[in-house]
Amino acid sequence: MQNQFDPRPTGVNAATVGVPRAARDAGLRSYMLSVYNYMASGVLLTGIVALLFANSGMAAQVMATPLKWLIILAPLGFVMVMSFGMHRLSTPTLQALFWSFATAMGLSMSSIFLVYTGQSIATTFFAVSAGFLGLSLFGYTTKKDLSGFGTFLIMCVVGLLVAMLINLFLQSPAMQLAISAIGVLLFAGLTAYDTQKIKSMYAQVAGTDMMGKVIIMGALNLYLDFINMFTFLLSFMGDRR
């Protein structure tokens, strides 16, 4: 699941014209820190909800019923509402939707605690965290324009989704292994790309009413990159119960 948004208006943002470089840099750091804080808080909320729901015993019961499809598909619904409605929705509404999305993802991801050992989940989480930090730092600091890779990566994600749907019927272990490996690489690339894109938006939205919305949507993008990397890597290297 990958959300892509680009609310950047055309032209130069008058709010940044004549602003000293030091002030712009401080504003950019504050902006990026807000994005990361939202993203990290969302991941934390998802993890807590997933663990509590799995340990309560309710996850095992619900996932054995048709209700599991509502839990699995609910996060996608939140992403679509946020993506297509960000220009119409207020910032507080987007915030509420983001936290609701993170909670729904927690319910959906509770099944990993039923399938994989706690040690492999923890190992994979810390491995992905380290990789995510490195990739995001690269995207933030690199002078190379990564925008050309964006379209290619998103097309690959679409192809990956098609392959996943096909494998639902084939149930091929080899194909599942390939999907997991490719998924890790794709979302690793998207982490760097999305970080650079979010950074580049600052000059356009600083001082406007879009600032809060872009922070939330940027956090959503990075959250999805992290979660997808985590689930694909867990499927690739996780120890099953």
C-alpha positions as CSV (number, residue, x, y, z in Angstrom):
1,M,0.0,0.0,0.0
2,Q,1.6,3.2,-1.1
3,N,0.1,6.7,-0.9
4,Q,1.4,9.4,-3.2
5,F,0.5,13.1,-2.9
6,D,1.8,16.3,-4.3
7,P,-0.1,19.3,-3.0
8,R,2.6,21.7,-4.2
9,P,1.3,24.9,-5.7
10,T,3.1,26.4,-8.7
11,G,5.3,29.5,-8.5
12,V,7.3,30.8,-5.6
13,N,5.9,31.1,-2.1
14,A,6.0,34.7,-1.1
15,A,6.3,33.8,2.5
16,T,9.9,32.6,2.0
17,V,11.1,35.5,-0.2
18,G,13.6,37.7,1.7
19,V,13.7,35.3,4.7
20,P,17.3,34.8,5.9
21,R,18.9,31.5,5.1
22,A,19.4,30.6,8.8
23,A,15.7,31.2,9.5
24,R,14.7,29.1,6.5
25,D,17.0,26.2,7.6
26,A,15.5,26.4,11.1
27,G,12.0,26.3,9.7
28,L,12.9,23.3,7.5
29,R,14.3,21.4,10.4
30,S,11.2,22.1,12.5
31,Y,9.0,21.1,9.6
32,M,10.9,17.8,9.0
33,L,11.0,17.0,12.8
34,S,7.2,17.4,12.9
35,V,6.8,14.9,10.0
36,Y,9.1,12.4,11.7
37,N,7.3,12.9,15.1
38,Y,3.9,12.2,13.5
39,M,5.3,9.2,11.6
40,A,7.1,7.7,14.7
41,S,4.0,8.3,16.9
42,G,1.8,6.5,14.3
43,V,4.2,3.5,14.1
44,L,4.2,3.4,18.0
45,L,0.4,3.5,18.2
46,T,0.1,0.8,15.6
47,G,2.5,-1.5,17.5
48,I,0.8,-1.0,20.8
49,V,-2.7,-1.7,19.3
50,A,-1.4,-4.7,17.4
51,L,0.3,-6.2,20.5
52,L,-2.7,-5.6,22.8
53,F,-5.2,-6.9,20.3
54,A,-3.2,-10.1,19.7
55,N,-2.5,-10.7,23.4
56,S,-6.2,-10.2,24.3
57,G,-7.1,-13.3,22.2
58,M,-9.5,-11.3,20.2
59,A,-7.3,-11.2,17.1
60,A,-7.2,-15.0,16.8
61,Q,-11.0,-15.1,17.1
62,V,-11.8,-12.2,14.7
63,M,-9.2,-13.3,12.0
64,A,-11.1,-16.6,11.8
65,T,-14.3,-14.9,10.7
66,P,-15.3,-12.8,7.6
67,L,-14.9,-9.7,9.8
68,K,-11.1,-10.0,9.1
69,W,-11.7,-8.5,5.7
70,L,-13.1,-5.3,7.2
71,I,-10.1,-5.1,9.5
72,I,-7.7,-5.7,6.6
73,L,-9.3,-3.3,4.2
74,A,-10.1,-0.5,6.7
75,P,-6.6,1.1,6.5
76,L,-6.9,1.4,2.8
77,G,-10.1,3.3,3.2
78,F,-8.5,5.8,5.5
79,V,-5.6,6.3,3.1
80,M,-8.0,7.0,0.2
81,V,-10.1,9.5,2.2
82,M,-7.0,11.4,3.3
83,S,-5.3,11.4,-0.1
84,F,-8.4,12.5,-2.1
85,G,-9.8,14.8,0.5
86,M,-6.7,16.6,1.9
87,H,-7.5,19.9,0.1
88,R,-11.1,19.8,1.4
89,L,-10.5,18.5,4.9
90,S,-9.3,20.6,7.7
91,T,-6.0,20.0,9.5
92,P,-7.6,18.7,12.7
93,T,-9.7,16.3,10.6
94,L,-6.7,15.0,8.8
95,Q,-5.0,14.5,12.2
96,A,-8.0,12.5,13.5
97,L,-7.9,10.4,10.3
98,F,-4.2,9.8,10.7
99,W,-4.6,8.5,14.3
100,S,-7.6,6.4,13.3
101,F,-5.6,5.0,10.4
102,A,-2.7,4.0,12.7
103,T,-5.2,2.3,15.0
104,A,-6.8,0.4,12.2
105,M,-3.4,-0.7,11.0
106,G,-2.7,-2.0,14.5
107,L,-5.8,-4.1,14.4
108,S,-4.8,-5.4,10.9
109,M,-1.2,-6.1,11.8
110,S,-2.1,-8.0,15.0
111,S,-2.0,-11.2,13.0
112,I,1.8,-11.0,12.7
113,F,1.9,-11.9,16.4
114,L,-0.1,-15.0,15.7
115,V,2.2,-16.1,12.8
116,Y,5.7,-15.0,13.7
117,T,7.8,-15.3,16.9
118,G,8.2,-12.3,19.1
119,Q,12.0,-12.4,18.7
120,S,11.8,-12.3,14.9
121,I,9.3,-9.5,15.0
122,A,11.6,-7.4,17.3
123,T,14.7,-8.2,15.2
124,T,13.0,-7.2,12.0
125,F,11.6,-4.0,13.5
126,F,15.1,-2.8,14.7
127,A,16.7,-3.8,11.3
128,V,14.0,-1.9,9.4
129,S,14.3,1.1,11.8
130,A,18.1,1.3,11.2
131,G,17.6,0.9,7.4
132,F,14.8,3.5,7.3
133,L,16.9,6.1,9.2
134,G,19.8,5.6,6.8
135,L,17.7,5.8,3.7
136,S,15.7,8.8,4.9
137,L,18.9,10.6,5.9
138,F,20.2,9.9,2.4
139,G,17.1,11.3,0.8
140,Y,17.3,14.4,3.0
141,T,21.0,15.2,2.4
142,T,21.7,14.0,-1.2
143,K,22.1,16.6,-3.9
144,K,21.0,14.1,-6.5
145,D,17.5,14.7,-7.8
146,L,15.5,11.5,-7.1
147,S,12.3,12.7,-8.7
148,G,13.1,10.7,-11.9
149,F,13.0,7.5,-9.9
150,G,9.5,8.2,-8.4
151,T,7.4,7.2,-11.4
152,F,9.5,4.1,-12.0
153,L,9.2,3.0,-8.3
154,I,5.4,3.6,-8.2
155,M,5.0,1.6,-11.4
156,C,6.9,-1.2,-9.8
157,V,4.7,-1.1,-6.7
158,V,1.6,-1.5,-9.0
159,G,3.3,-4.5,-10.6
160,L,4.1,-5.9,-7.2
161,L,0.4,-5.6,-6.1
162,V,-0.6,-7.4,-9.3
163,A,1.9,-10.2,-8.5
164,M,0.6,-10.4,-5.0
165,L,-3.0,-10.8,-6.2
166,I,-1.9,-13.5,-8.7
167,N,-0.1,-15.4,-5.9
168,L,-3.2,-15.4,-3.8
169,F,-4.5,-18.0,-6.2
170,L,-1.1,-19.7,-7.1
171,Q,0.1,-19.9,-3.5
172,S,3.7,-20.3,-4.8
173,P,6.4,-20.2,-2.0
174,A,9.0,-19.2,-4.5
175,M,6.9,-16.4,-5.9
176,Q,6.1,-15.2,-2.4
177,L,9.8,-15.1,-1.6
178,A,10.6,-13.1,-4.7
179,I,7.7,-10.7,-3.9
180,S,9.0,-10.1,-0.4
181,A,12.6,-9.4,-1.6
182,I,11.4,-7.0,-4.3
183,G,9.0,-5.3,-1.9
184,V,11.8,-4.5,0.6
185,L,14.0,-3.0,-2.2
186,L,11.1,-1.0,-3.7
187,F,10.0,0.6,-0.4
188,A,13.7,1.2,0.5
189,G,13.9,3.3,-2.6
190,L,10.6,5.0,-1.9
191,T,11.8,6.0,1.6
192,A,14.6,8.1,0.1
193,Y,12.4,9.4,-2.7
194,D,9.6,10.4,-0.4
195,T,11.9,12.1,2.1
196,Q,13.4,14.3,-0.6
197,K,9.9,15.1,-2.0
198,I,8.6,16.1,1.5
199,K,11.7,18.3,2.0
200,S,11.2,20.0,-1.3
201,M,7.7,20.9,-0.5
202,Y,8.7,23.1,2.5
203,A,9.6,26.1,0.3
204,Q,6.1,26.0,-1.3
205,V,4.0,25.5,1.8
206,A,5.9,27.4,4.5
207,G,3.7,30.0,6.0
208,T,0.5,28.8,4.3
209,D,-2.5,26.9,5.6
210,M,-1.3,23.8,3.7
211,M,1.7,23.4,6.1
212,G,-0.1,21.3,8.7
213,K,-1.7,19.2,6.0
214,V,1.5,18.5,4.2
215,I,3.2,17.5,7.5
216,I,0.5,14.9,8.2
217,M,0.5,13.6,4.6
218,G,4.2,13.4,4.6
219,A,4.2,11.4,7.8
220,L,1.6,9.1,6.2
221,N,3.9,8.5,3.2
222,L,6.9,7.7,5.4
223,Y,4.8,5.6,7.7
224,L,3.6,3.5,4.7
225,D,7.2,3.1,3.5
226,F,8.3,1.9,6.9
227,I,5.4,-0.5,7.5
228,N,5.7,-2.0,4.0
229,M,9.4,-2.5,4.4
230,F,8.8,-4.1,7.8
231,T,6.1,-6.5,6.6
232,F,8.0,-7.6,3.4
233,L,11.2,-8.1,5.4
234,L,9.3,-10.1,8.1
235,S,7.8,-12.3,5.4
236,F,11.2,-12.8,3.9
237,M,13.3,-13.5,7.1
238,G,10.8,-14.0,10.0
239,D,10.6,-17.2,12.0
240,R,7.1,-18.7,12.0
241,R,5.6,-20.2,15.1
